[in-house]
Amino acid sequence: MTLHSLVSSALACAFLFIAGCATSNHTGALPAQRPRIEPPLQTPDSIRLVIYRPQTIVGMSGRPVIVINGLHMLTTLRESMLDPGSVFVVDAPAQHTQVAWIQSKQAGLNSDPIVYADLRGETRYLRWFLKPTYGYLQQVDERVAFEELAPLRYMGYRKLVDAKPP
């Protein structure tokens, strides 16, 4: 190989490296620090539910579906909003809100839902917990939730204050 070929190859590699870095959208922030789309301000006649699933590997195949006042929390693709490593927000009627869940597509609705009444303007944090053979929602303290929410993927927002069950 001639000196000219070596210099040309080195310059081409250096140019591609610099061009690749210049066109990258990487700003040095970790994926967990990406800005999120925030839900709108909470209406005073609602209770805000922040529902999340911090596990990303354990129980990855499970697809629980959260059911709030009879409405299934699904994406536009009819998939669960509670993916591993995700969080979503729901504003539900403060007068009476019932939160239930389905373990997976084969299971039925749980028999012991979480019920909230007369919690206008309040926020509750619900975490998907996994046991060896089943999963369930449990309310957690705001401090614990804030620590666990930071790296999670935001799946969206639902407003059920004016919605009626099917």
Backbone as ProteinMPNN parsed JSONL, in Angstrom:
{"seq_chain_A": "MTLHSLVSSALACAFLFIAGCATSNHTGALPAQRPRIEPPLQTPDSIRLVIYRPQTIVGMSGRPVIVINGLHMLTTLRESMLDPGSVFVVDAPAQHTQVAWIQSKQAGLNSDPIVYADLRGETRYLRWFLKPTYGYLQQVDERVAFEELAPLRYMGYRKLVDAKPP", "coords_chain_A": {"N_chain_A": [[0.835, -1.164, 0.0], [0.524, 2.203, -0.744], [1.92, 5.318, 0.445], [0.254, 7.426, -0.12], [-2.288, 6.158, -0.319], [-2.639, 5.266, 2.329], [-2.723, 7.704, 3.768], [-4.95, 8.892, 2.572], [-6.978, 7.062, 3.327], [-6.878, 7.329, 6.128], [-7.617, 10.037, 6.428], [-10.201, 9.944, 5.359], [-11.482, 8.265, 7.226], [-11.233, 9.858, 9.539], [-12.755, 12.075, 8.741], [-15.327, 10.877, 8.445], [-15.785, 10.078, 11.096], [-15.833, 12.575, 12.446], [-17.957, 13.825, 11.078], [-20.023, 12.072, 11.738], [-20.209, 12.452, 14.528], [-20.955, 15.131, 14.572], [-23.487, 15.095, 13.441], [-24.963, 13.614, 15.143], [-27.588, 13.236, 17.538], [-27.021, 13.062, 20.136], [-26.553, 14.403, 23.253], [-25.047, 14.067, 25.446], [-26.57, 13.531, 27.653], [-27.985, 11.04, 29.72], [-30.222, 8.36, 28.772], [-32.215, 8.166, 30.736], [-32.482, 10.731, 31.573], [-33.846, 12.171, 29.711], [-36.042, 14.728, 28.556], [-39.467, 14.735, 29.505], [-42.807, 14.467, 28.201], [-45.07, 16.27, 29.829], [-48.013, 15.592, 31.766], [-51.176, 17.369, 31.487], [-52.229, 20.156, 33.603], [-53.708, 19.188, 36.661], [-57.179, 18.746, 37.125], [-59.371, 20.26, 39.527], [-61.458, 18.605, 40.394], [-60.616, 15.991, 40.33], [-58.765, 12.915, 40.921], [-55.38, 12.256, 40.765], [-53.674, 9.615, 39.344], [-50.66, 8.031, 39.354], [-49.249, 5.592, 37.697], [-47.039, 2.944, 37.68], [-44.335, 0.781, 36.56], [-41.536, -0.414, 37.589], [-39.818, -2.589, 37.109], [-37.722, -3.99, 34.65], [-36.58, -6.254, 33.519], [-37.271, -8.553, 35.089], [-40.154, -10.455, 35.02], [-40.803, -9.677, 32.461], [-42.275, -10.753, 30.356], [-44.907, -10.672, 31.181], [-48.009, -8.988, 30.76], [-49.747, -6.932, 32.246], [-52.988, -5.439, 32.562], [-54.376, -2.415, 33.416], [-57.374, -1.456, 34.946], [-59.574, 1.077, 35.227], [-62.295, 2.312, 36.803], [-63.84, 0.6, 35.209], [-62.784, 1.003, 32.664], [-60.383, -0.039, 30.353], [-56.927, 0.471, 30.424], [-55.281, 1.029, 27.738], [-52.979, 1.179, 24.948], [-53.022, 2.907, 21.755], [-52.625, 0.841, 20.062], [-53.913, -1.212, 21.206], [-52.58, -2.42, 23.307], [-51.237, -3.06, 26.579], [-50.757, -0.282, 28.759], [-48.957, -0.522, 30.714], [-46.143, -1.33, 30.437], [-42.98, -3.059, 30.966], [-40.705, -1.092, 32.826], [-42.027, 1.417, 32.632], [-44.266, 4.302, 32.887], [-47.469, 5.772, 33.447], [-50.057, 8.298, 33.471], [-53.12, 9.078, 35.026], [-56.06, 10.957, 35.239], [-58.729, 10.723, 37.26], [-62.212, 10.471, 38.3], [-62.76, 12.192, 41.327], [-64.727, 11.686, 43.199], [-65.374, 8.946, 43.252], [-63.297, 6.342, 42.574], [-62.244, 3.371, 41.165], [-59.704, 1.037, 41.059], [-58.58, -1.626, 39.298], [-57.037, -4.676, 38.094], [-55.788, -6.785, 35.465], [-54.039, -9.726, 35.294], [-52.821, -10.879, 32.969], [-53.523, -11.489, 29.484], [-54.907, -13.897, 29.617], [-55.969, -14.071, 32.141], [-58.456, -13.134, 34.625], [-60.244, -10.246, 35.935], [-58.913, -8.812, 38.902], [-59.966, -9.647, 42.259], [-59.931, -7.883, 44.362], [-60.066, -4.789, 44.254], [-58.478, -1.505, 44.306], [-59.835, 1.206, 45.979], [-60.787, 4.578, 45.797], [-62.139, 7.457, 47.343], [-63.625, 10.672, 47.391], [-61.25, 12.354, 47.107], [-60.343, 14.939, 46.149], [-58.211, 16.7, 44.002], [-55.968, 15.327, 44.889], [-52.992, 13.232, 44.674], [-52.014, 9.968, 43.867], [-49.715, 7.283, 44.028], [-49.16, 4.391, 42.291], [-47.669, 1.3, 42.219], [-46.552, -1.408, 40.242], [-46.11, -4.432, 41.583], [-44.18, -7.398, 41.746], [-44.595, -10.75, 42.546], [-43.379, -14.095, 43.025], [-45.235, -15.691, 41.532], [-47.309, -14.048, 40.724], [-48.581, -10.718, 39.946], [-49.3, -7.423, 41.235], [-50.987, -4.318, 42.007], [-49.888, -1.733, 44.164], [-50.219, 0.873, 46.493], [-47.767, 3.386, 46.902], [-45.478, 5.383, 48.823], [-44.938, 8.87, 48.159], [-42.262, 9.78, 48.145], [-40.758, 7.414, 47.75], [-41.777, 6.717, 45.245], [-40.888, 8.871, 43.612], [-38.149, 8.381, 43.521], [-38.085, 6.015, 42.064], [-39.337, 6.656, 39.659], [-37.794, 8.253, 37.927], [-36.03, 6.965, 35.856], [-37.904, 5.825, 34.159], [-39.916, 5.093, 31.226], [-42.186, 7.262, 29.721], [-45.515, 6.631, 29.131], [-47.915, 7.895, 28.586], [-51.013, 9.812, 28.979], [-54.23, 9.799, 30.466], [-57.496, 11.073, 30.611], [-60.094, 10.66, 32.652], [-62.131, 11.901, 33.913], [-64.438, 12.94, 32.731], [-65.253, 10.741, 31.384], [-67.263, 7.852, 30.615], [-67.905, 4.551, 31.751], [-67.761, 1.605, 29.567]], "CA_chain_A": [[0.0, 0.0, 0.0], [1.357, 3.403, -0.856], [1.721, 6.355, 1.46], [-0.918, 8.193, -0.537], [-3.468, 5.376, 0.042], [-2.77, 5.287, 3.788], [-3.142, 9.053, 4.181], [-6.34, 9.072, 2.103], [-7.842, 6.242, 4.183], [-6.915, 7.944, 7.461], [-8.417, 11.26, 6.334], [-11.598, 9.549, 5.158], [-11.986, 7.784, 8.523], [-11.356, 11.011, 10.431], [-13.907, 12.853, 8.279], [-16.552, 10.157, 8.794], [-15.947, 10.148, 12.542], [-16.249, 13.938, 12.805], [-19.295, 14.043, 10.522], [-20.959, 11.288, 12.539], [-20.388, 13.121, 15.82], [-21.636, 16.4, 14.359], [-24.89, 14.884, 13.093], [-25.607, 12.839, 16.199], [-28.433, 14.023, 18.429], [-26.604, 12.743, 21.497], [-26.071, 15.611, 23.911], [-24.337, 13.72, 26.668], [-27.512, 13.153, 28.701], [-28.361, 9.636, 29.745], [-31.62, 8.19, 28.356], [-33.112, 8.386, 31.872], [-32.595, 12.156, 31.819], [-34.543, 12.813, 28.608], [-37.232, 15.45, 28.996], [-40.714, 14.008, 29.28], [-44.007, 15.25, 27.952], [-45.779, 16.274, 31.104], [-49.483, 15.629, 31.657], [-51.715, 18.713, 31.752], [-52.536, 20.445, 35.003], [-54.796, 18.375, 37.208], [-58.406, 19.475, 37.424], [-59.653, 20.161, 40.968], [-62.455, 17.569, 40.706], [-60.073, 14.682, 39.976], [-57.644, 12.323, 41.643], [-54.346, 11.884, 39.795], [-53.036, 8.33, 39.594], [-49.409, 7.807, 38.639], [-49.149, 4.13, 37.728], [-45.747, 2.625, 37.076], [-43.785, -0.568, 36.644], [-40.096, -0.185, 37.493], [-39.06, -3.763, 36.67], [-37.543, -4.033, 33.204], [-36.222, -7.611, 33.108], [-38.082, -9.519, 35.829], [-41.558, -10.438, 34.623], [-40.911, -8.937, 31.212], [-43.283, -11.329, 29.457], [-46.245, -10.362, 31.674], [-48.626, -7.771, 30.251], [-50.94, -6.6, 33.019], [-53.833, -4.351, 32.079], [-55.002, -1.677, 34.507], [-58.776, -1.138, 34.659], [-60.005, 2.149, 36.126], [-63.737, 2.538, 36.66], [-64.346, -0.219, 34.111], [-62.111, 1.315, 31.405], [-59.073, -0.662, 30.22], [-55.87, 1.403, 30.056], [-54.576, 0.43, 26.61], [-52.442, 2.103, 23.956], [-53.8, 2.921, 20.517], [-52.443, -0.472, 19.431], [-54.643, -2.153, 22.057], [-51.62, -3.069, 24.193], [-51.218, -2.508, 27.927], [-49.924, 0.9, 28.998], [-48.053, -0.839, 31.816], [-45.001, -2.109, 29.968], [-41.841, -3.014, 31.888], [-39.94, 0.149, 32.792], [-42.847, 2.519, 32.123], [-45.174, 5.018, 33.778], [-48.505, 6.57, 32.806], [-50.797, 9.145, 34.409], [-54.572, 9.092, 34.809], [-56.905, 11.799, 36.087], [-59.993, 10.004, 37.401], [-63.157, 11.189, 39.156], [-62.371, 12.19, 42.737], [-65.827, 11.199, 44.033], [-65.235, 7.497, 43.41], [-62.446, 5.721, 41.561], [-61.897, 1.983, 41.475], [-58.578, 0.589, 40.243], [-58.406, -3.081, 39.287], [-56.058, -5.089, 37.088], [-55.823, -8.122, 34.89], [-52.653, -10.213, 35.274], [-52.412, -11.026, 31.571], [-54.696, -11.671, 28.624], [-55.639, -15.109, 29.973], [-56.523, -13.956, 33.493], [-59.619, -12.284, 34.825], [-60.084, -9.07, 36.786], [-58.642, -9.176, 40.297], [-61.167, -9.577, 43.094], [-59.741, -6.921, 45.446], [-59.592, -3.537, 43.659], [-58.155, -0.357, 45.161], [-60.932, 2.161, 45.844], [-60.554, 5.922, 46.332], [-63.354, 8.276, 47.385], [-63.518, 12.051, 47.884], [-59.852, 12.802, 47.181], [-60.223, 16.012, 45.157], [-56.912, 17.342, 43.877], [-54.901, 14.502, 45.453], [-52.227, 12.364, 43.778], [-51.632, 8.683, 44.448], [-48.714, 6.557, 43.244], [-49.422, 2.951, 42.306], [-46.538, 0.565, 41.654], [-46.782, -2.804, 39.921], [-45.201, -5.307, 42.323], [-44.163, -8.776, 41.28], [-44.289, -11.887, 43.426], [-42.924, -15.16, 42.108], [-46.245, -16.249, 40.628], [-48.354, -13.088, 40.353], [-48.291, -9.301, 40.1], [-50.406, -6.654, 41.781], [-50.748, -2.898, 42.255], [-49.868, -1.321, 45.561], [-49.92, 2.29, 46.663], [-46.476, 3.645, 47.533], [-45.21, 6.732, 49.295], [-44.472, 9.785, 47.121], [-40.792, 9.806, 48.172], [-40.306, 6.178, 47.1], [-42.163, 6.791, 43.837], [-40.008, 9.794, 42.903], [-36.862, 7.719, 43.293], [-38.24, 4.961, 41.064], [-39.914, 7.157, 38.415], [-36.839, 8.978, 37.073], [-35.554, 6.316, 34.625], [-38.967, 5.121, 33.435], [-40.429, 5.599, 29.951], [-43.53, 7.83, 29.863], [-46.413, 6.004, 28.154], [-49.017, 8.762, 28.208], [-51.957, 10.407, 29.918], [-55.648, 9.574, 30.197], [-58.405, 11.868, 31.427], [-61.33, 9.897, 32.812], [-63.069, 12.67, 34.731], [-65.697, 13.057, 31.998], [-65.522, 9.486, 30.665], [-68.243, 6.912, 31.171], [-67.506, 3.183, 31.438], [-68.502, 1.011, 28.441]], "C_chain_A": [[0.893, 1.245, 0.0], [1.027, 4.378, 0.249], [0.476, 7.175, 1.15], [-2.212, 7.471, -0.145], [-3.699, 5.383, 1.544], [-3.277, 6.634, 4.292], [-4.591, 9.294, 3.776], [-7.317, 8.287, 2.969], [-7.979, 6.855, 5.57], [-7.766, 9.204, 7.455], [-9.898, 10.95, 6.154], [-12.216, 9.069, 6.466], [-12.194, 8.938, 9.485], [-12.563, 11.862, 10.036], [-15.223, 12.179, 8.659], [-16.825, 10.2, 10.291], [-16.459, 11.519, 12.976], [-17.656, 14.222, 12.295], [-20.344, 13.278, 11.323], [-21.234, 11.923, 13.872], [-21.183, 14.401, 15.661], [-23.119, 16.204, 14.069], [-25.646, 14.083, 14.14], [-26.47, 13.748, 17.046], [-28.1, 13.745, 19.89], [-26.0, 13.985, 22.142], [-25.328, 15.309, 25.194], [-25.274, 13.302, 27.794], [-27.804, 11.662, 28.604], [-29.814, 9.506, 29.312], [-32.593, 8.457, 29.5], [-33.328, 9.867, 32.13], [-33.269, 12.894, 30.668], [-35.727, 13.588, 29.151], [-38.482, 14.65, 28.655], [-41.811, 14.977, 28.891], [-44.81, 15.155, 29.235], [-47.287, 16.242, 30.872], [-49.976, 17.047, 31.939], [-51.959, 18.914, 33.238], [-53.749, 19.63, 35.438], [-56.008, 19.25, 37.487], [-58.761, 19.276, 38.898], [-60.635, 19.058, 41.344], [-61.941, 16.16, 40.38], [-59.047, 14.202, 40.996], [-56.641, 11.914, 40.567], [-53.689, 10.591, 40.246], [-51.792, 8.232, 38.721], [-49.121, 6.32, 38.796], [-47.876, 3.73, 37.005], [-45.299, 1.207, 37.371], [-42.263, -0.465, 36.479], [-39.292, -1.387, 36.998], [-38.937, -3.746, 35.148], [-37.238, -5.446, 32.719], [-37.136, -8.641, 33.765], [-39.541, -9.376, 35.407], [-41.818, -9.743, 33.303], [-42.007, -9.469, 30.297], [-44.706, -11.016, 29.905], [-46.756, -9.044, 31.135], [-49.898, -7.46, 31.031], [-51.69, -5.428, 32.395], [-54.502, -3.718, 33.295], [-56.406, -1.279, 34.053], [-59.241, -0.119, 35.691], [-61.454, 2.482, 35.815], [-64.298, 1.814, 35.428], [-63.683, 0.026, 32.766], [-60.708, 0.723, 31.393], [-58.057, 0.372, 29.739], [-54.971, 0.733, 29.008], [-54.018, 1.519, 25.705], [-53.34, 2.081, 22.729], [-53.663, 1.605, 19.759], [-53.097, -1.59, 20.237], [-53.703, -3.003, 22.913], [-51.675, -2.38, 25.553], [-50.33, -1.277, 28.009], [-48.879, 0.629, 30.075], [-46.963, -1.8, 31.356], [-43.913, -2.107, 31.036], [-41.067, -1.707, 31.713], [-40.722, 1.35, 32.309], [-43.721, 3.13, 33.211], [-46.241, 5.695, 32.92], [-49.331, 7.249, 33.882], [-52.264, 9.147, 34.014], [-55.205, 10.087, 35.772], [-58.287, 11.163, 36.083], [-60.925, 10.8, 38.313], [-62.797, 11.066, 40.636], [-63.465, 11.605, 43.631], [-65.675, 9.703, 44.302], [-64.414, 6.945, 42.247], [-62.059, 4.334, 42.038], [-60.822, 1.518, 40.5], [-58.433, -0.919, 40.408], [-57.372, -3.417, 38.224], [-56.303, -6.514, 36.645], [-54.372, -8.554, 34.759], [-52.081, -10.29, 33.868], [-53.676, -11.28, 30.767], [-55.531, -12.888, 29.014], [-56.375, -14.985, 31.316], [-57.764, -13.074, 33.511], [-59.281, -11.113, 35.72], [-59.816, -9.502, 38.221], [-59.875, -8.937, 41.157], [-61.07, -8.543, 44.215], [-59.208, -5.596, 44.892], [-59.24, -2.494, 44.73], [-59.242, 0.684, 44.915], [-60.55, 3.477, 46.516], [-61.867, 6.681, 46.293], [-63.038, 9.635, 47.989], [-62.075, 12.496, 48.115], [-59.584, 13.862, 46.116], [-58.838, 16.644, 45.192], [-55.741, 16.542, 44.415], [-54.194, 13.704, 44.355], [-51.86, 11.105, 44.533], [-50.697, 7.976, 43.476], [-48.949, 5.064, 43.415], [-48.312, 2.239, 41.546], [-46.95, -0.877, 41.404], [-45.701, -3.617, 40.619], [-45.291, -6.703, 41.754], [-43.816, -9.713, 42.421], [-43.871, -13.015, 42.497], [-43.978, -15.652, 41.123], [-47.325, -15.259, 40.206], [-47.854, -11.661, 40.541], [-49.506, -8.587, 40.645], [-50.001, -5.194, 41.925], [-50.768, -2.632, 43.745], [-49.523, 0.159, 45.62], [-48.588, 2.436, 47.38], [-46.372, 5.108, 47.908], [-44.634, 7.586, 48.161], [-42.942, 9.809, 47.031], [-40.206, 8.587, 47.458], [-40.6, 6.238, 45.6], [-41.229, 7.711, 43.061], [-38.651, 9.172, 42.603], [-36.955, 6.705, 42.154], [-38.708, 5.478, 39.701], [-38.899, 7.731, 37.433], [-36.429, 8.229, 35.805], [-36.654, 5.706, 33.754], [-39.425, 5.857, 32.182], [-41.879, 6.054, 30.158], [-44.431, 7.304, 28.75], [-47.624, 6.873, 27.794], [-49.928, 9.158, 29.353], [-53.376, 10.066, 29.476], [-56.46, 10.447, 31.159], [-59.742, 11.145, 31.469], [-62.398, 10.656, 33.59], [-64.417, 12.756, 34.037], [-66.107, 11.769, 31.286], [-66.554, 8.627, 31.393], [-67.803, 5.496, 30.807], [-68.34, 2.587, 30.313], [-69.729, 0.242, 28.891]], "O_chain_A": [[1.909, 1.288, 0.694], [-0.012, 4.277, 0.902], [-0.264, 7.567, 2.053], [-3.149, 8.119, 0.32], [-4.841, 5.496, 1.991], [-4.162, 6.69, 5.146], [-5.371, 9.842, 4.554], [-8.382, 8.801, 3.312], [-9.076, 6.896, 6.126], [-8.554, 9.423, 8.376], [-10.751, 11.621, 6.735], [-13.351, 9.425, 6.782], [-13.213, 8.999, 10.173], [-13.31, 12.319, 10.902], [-16.139, 12.843, 9.145], [-17.975, 10.344, 10.708], [-17.395, 11.62, 13.768], [-18.465, 14.804, 13.017], [-21.438, 13.79, 11.558], [-22.38, 11.94, 14.32], [-22.002, 14.731, 16.519], [-23.93, 17.063, 14.417], [-26.857, 13.898, 14.021], [-26.126, 14.912, 17.255], [-28.839, 14.161, 20.782], [-25.038, 14.551, 21.623], [-25.014, 16.224, 25.955], [-24.812, 12.765, 28.801], [-27.858, 11.104, 27.509], [-30.579, 10.458, 29.47], [-33.701, 8.933, 29.253], [-34.265, 10.233, 32.839], [-33.266, 14.125, 30.648], [-36.357, 13.152, 30.114], [-38.535, 13.97, 27.63], [-41.751, 16.164, 29.213], [-45.181, 14.063, 29.665], [-47.779, 16.801, 29.892], [-49.267, 17.837, 32.562], [-51.905, 17.97, 34.027], [-54.687, 19.419, 34.669], [-55.884, 20.354, 38.017], [-58.474, 18.218, 39.458], [-60.649, 18.614, 42.492], [-62.735, 15.241, 40.177], [-58.538, 14.971, 41.812], [-57.014, 11.296, 39.57], [-53.21, 10.481, 41.374], [-51.87, 8.338, 37.497], [-48.792, 5.85, 39.885], [-47.652, 4.123, 35.86], [-45.794, 0.537, 38.277], [-41.761, -0.434, 35.355], [-38.177, -1.207, 36.508], [-39.918, -3.517, 34.441], [-37.61, -5.798, 31.6], [-37.707, -9.496, 33.089], [-40.092, -8.276, 35.441], [-42.927, -9.271, 33.052], [-42.605, -8.704, 29.541], [-45.629, -11.085, 29.093], [-46.001, -8.074, 31.061], [-51.003, -7.695, 30.54], [-51.092, -4.544, 31.782], [-55.119, -4.411, 34.104], [-56.602, -0.826, 32.926], [-59.295, -0.414, 36.885], [-61.79, 2.883, 34.701], [-65.13, 2.358, 34.703], [-63.988, -0.679, 31.804], [-59.928, 0.955, 32.317], [-58.3, 1.07, 28.755], [-54.046, -0.011, 29.333], [-54.517, 2.644, 25.692], [-54.308, 1.322, 22.673], [-54.495, 1.289, 18.908], [-52.86, -2.77, 19.981], [-53.997, -4.162, 23.207], [-52.118, -1.236, 25.652], [-49.265, -1.236, 27.392], [-48.009, 1.465, 30.318], [-46.876, -2.935, 31.826], [-43.917, -1.249, 31.918], [-40.809, -1.273, 30.59], [-40.163, 2.221, 31.644], [-43.894, 2.568, 34.292], [-45.962, 6.137, 31.806], [-49.319, 6.845, 35.044], [-52.609, 9.208, 32.833], [-54.927, 10.067, 36.971], [-58.938, 11.073, 35.042], [-60.477, 11.703, 39.02], [-62.558, 9.966, 41.135], [-63.167, 11.084, 44.705], [-65.827, 9.248, 45.436], [-64.797, 7.072, 41.084], [-61.606, 4.149, 43.168], [-60.993, 1.589, 39.283], [-58.197, -1.421, 41.506], [-56.886, -2.525, 37.528], [-56.925, -7.321, 37.336], [-53.56, -7.834, 34.178], [-50.975, -9.813, 33.616], [-54.777, -11.283, 31.318], [-56.737, -12.91, 28.77], [-57.313, -15.739, 31.575], [-58.071, -12.372, 32.548], [-58.158, -11.002, 36.21], [-60.427, -10.454, 38.706], [-60.728, -8.118, 40.816], [-62.038, -8.348, 44.95], [-58.021, -5.305, 45.042], [-59.65, -2.596, 45.887], [-59.538, 1.009, 43.765], [-60.06, 3.496, 47.645], [-62.624, 6.571, 45.329], [-62.29, 9.743, 48.96], [-61.73, 12.962, 49.201], [-58.698, 13.695, 45.279], [-58.35, 17.065, 46.241], [-54.613, 17.034, 44.4], [-54.723, 13.526, 43.258], [-51.448, 11.159, 45.692], [-50.865, 8.06, 42.259], [-48.939, 4.541, 44.529], [-48.05, 2.536, 40.381], [-47.61, -1.498, 42.236], [-44.52, -3.506, 40.289], [-46.359, -7.141, 41.328], [-42.86, -9.488, 43.163], [-44.005, -12.885, 41.281], [-43.645, -15.996, 39.989], [-48.183, -15.61, 39.396], [-46.844, -11.422, 41.203], [-50.625, -9.086, 40.531], [-48.813, -4.872, 41.961], [-51.552, -3.22, 44.49], [-48.651, 0.638, 44.896], [-48.302, 1.716, 48.337], [-47.088, 5.958, 47.378], [-43.919, 7.073, 47.301], [-42.394, 9.854, 45.93], [-39.277, 8.712, 46.66], [-39.763, 5.853, 44.784], [-40.815, 7.367, 41.954], [-38.073, 9.416, 41.544], [-36.015, 6.553, 41.373], [-38.499, 4.809, 38.688], [-39.128, 7.697, 36.224], [-36.479, 8.831, 34.732], [-36.356, 5.126, 32.71], [-39.332, 7.082, 32.093], [-42.696, 5.313, 30.705], [-44.148, 7.503, 27.569], [-48.289, 6.609, 26.793], [-49.658, 8.883, 30.522], [-53.686, 10.046, 28.285], [-56.154, 10.545, 32.348], [-60.433, 11.031, 30.457], [-63.456, 10.104, 33.891], [-65.449, 12.655, 34.7], [-67.167, 11.704, 30.664], [-66.689, 8.68, 32.615], [-67.372, 5.257, 29.679], [-69.485, 2.992, 30.107], [-70.449, -0.312, 28.061]]}, "name": "protein", "num_of_chains": 1, "seq": "MTLHSLVSSALACAFLFIAGCATSNHTGALPAQRPRIEPPLQTPDSIRLVIYRPQTIVGMSGRPVIVINGLHMLTTLRESMLDPGSVFVVDAPAQHTQVAWIQSKQAGLNSDPIVYADLRGETRYLRWFLKPTYGYLQQVDERVAFEELAPLRYMGYRKLVDAKPP"}
